[in-house]
Structure formats: structure tokens, C-alpha cells
Amino acid sequence: MPNHSRAGRPVDHRKDEAILNAVRALLFTKNPQSFSIDAVARKAKVSKMTIYSRYPTREALIDATVQLQAKNISSAISINPSDSQDLQQALTQFGIDLLSFLLSDDHLGFIRALSSAPEITTESLSLIYHSGPLATLNCLSNCLQQADANGLAHFSHPDKSAEMLMGMLIGIDMIRATYGKQRQRSEKELEDHVHWVVCSFLKVYR
């Protein structure tokens, strides 16, 4: 996350937003090792000094961007569900947000860039994994744990249940995409798929 610990003028959070939006756009056109601070500065229309004052390294910049994406995807489940309908709606919206991102041309291009760039370090991949997929999985697990505590369902192993739900949502779409066989779902097809998965999932635990 950005480093705002320095004393001085109030922090302009609009610059943070511009910087992270620029990084996100560049990550989907260049791999994480080849995009530059110069390119981010030009796209965000800020100075390199402004970027370095917030994000001291390129890795910190990537990490903050991936964290923000994971937070956006998980916003629907960052709640304490009060009833069964609340839980189902939260999981359904989460599924729609998750698949809309994972199956987007932007994300698929990013995955291909990662897999085709031999210079990507294990450390960089680990950073992206922990701040993105793992953080999203943990947020889902926390939501299911809260639902169990509220008596809405029986999630005795929320971590395993969270992984099960994500697997059901994604299915083999990512495998299809890897082999160039992915057919983009229409908005209605995606919503119908997520609704069916969530209903089927909850039946197992009620």
C-alpha cells in the first residue's frame, strides 16, 4: 500500500488513484518485469518523485495495484451476512465480479504475459499470488466463517469451502482460455451460471 508517512502537505489521494489506474492499464499490455516507472508517470501525469514517495519500488507498485483489484472483487463479501438471503446475494455478486475479471481480455492477456516471460522471478509471482488470488480466497473464507457463526449454514472448514466455491465458479474456463477455446459468456449466461453455482453450493451446507 502507499507510503504516506512523510510529514508535509496533505496527501492528494487522486494521485494515488491515477498512479494505480496507470499501473493496472500497463500491466495488461506489458508484463510486470518490463513496465517502467517512466511509463507509469507519463500515463498517470505525475512525476517520478511523486510515485517513489508513495511506492519506493516497482514491486511495491505492483503489489498495491493487485491488492486494490482483489479488494474490488471481494467488496461484495466484505460483510457480516445477517440472513440467508443476504449471504446468497453476497456470494452471487462476488461470483459475478470474480468471473467478469478473470475471463476478461485484460486478465487473460496478463496471465499469458506472465507465462511467456522467462524473466519473471519467483518472488514477483509469489507477491502477485499472495496479494491477489490468496487474499481473495481468504476474504471469501472469512465471509463463510461469519455465516457459520451466524447460523446461516454449516461451514465447519471455511477455507476448504471457500476453495470449493471458487473452483465451482471458475470451472474449466481458465483451462479453455489457456488453449484458446474460451467463449465469452454473455452477461446473462454469466449471471445464470453464478446463480446456479451459488444455489448448488449452499444446498450442500444447509
Phi, psi and omega in degrees: 000161184297148177266107181245027187279347183287140178284158179140212181295153178303145182288133176269101184290344176294329178290322175302314181297316180296320180295311183291325175295322178293317179298316181301315180296319182288327180297333182270359176242342177224154181283161187301340180271342187257343179286149188242159175296325177302315181294320178297315181299317180295315184290322181277348181060046175227169179277159176296327179298321178298319180294311183294333179291339180257321185230099188293339181225163176297323179296321179296325179292315178296316182300314181297322180292316179294320177300317180296319179297317179297321179296319179296317180295323186269004186300324183293334183254009177275054185222170170250096186300133185266335178210175185298321180294320178300317180295313182297318180295319180295314181294324179294314179295321176301314180299318179296314180296319181297308183290325178300324178281309186299325184263008178286154177300324180300309183291319179297323176295322178296316179297318179296322179296319179297316185285339184257004182251100183295342182277356178294125183276158176299324180297317180295317179296319180296320179297314179297318181297313184292323182276342182251270184303314183292320178297321178294316178299318180295322178295319178296317178300318179297321179297316180293324178296319177295320179297321177295316180296330180273002177075022183273338180194173183248087178256079182289336177231077187300328179297315180292322179294321179296317179294323178297314181296316180297322178296319178294320181295313185283326181058226177249021181300321180292327177293316177303316182296322180301324182263013177072022182251008183286127173256123182299127177287145171289166180302318180292319179299319179295314180297319179296318179298312182296317180300315180297316181297312183297316179297317179295319180297312183293329178299328181293328190253007180255000000 
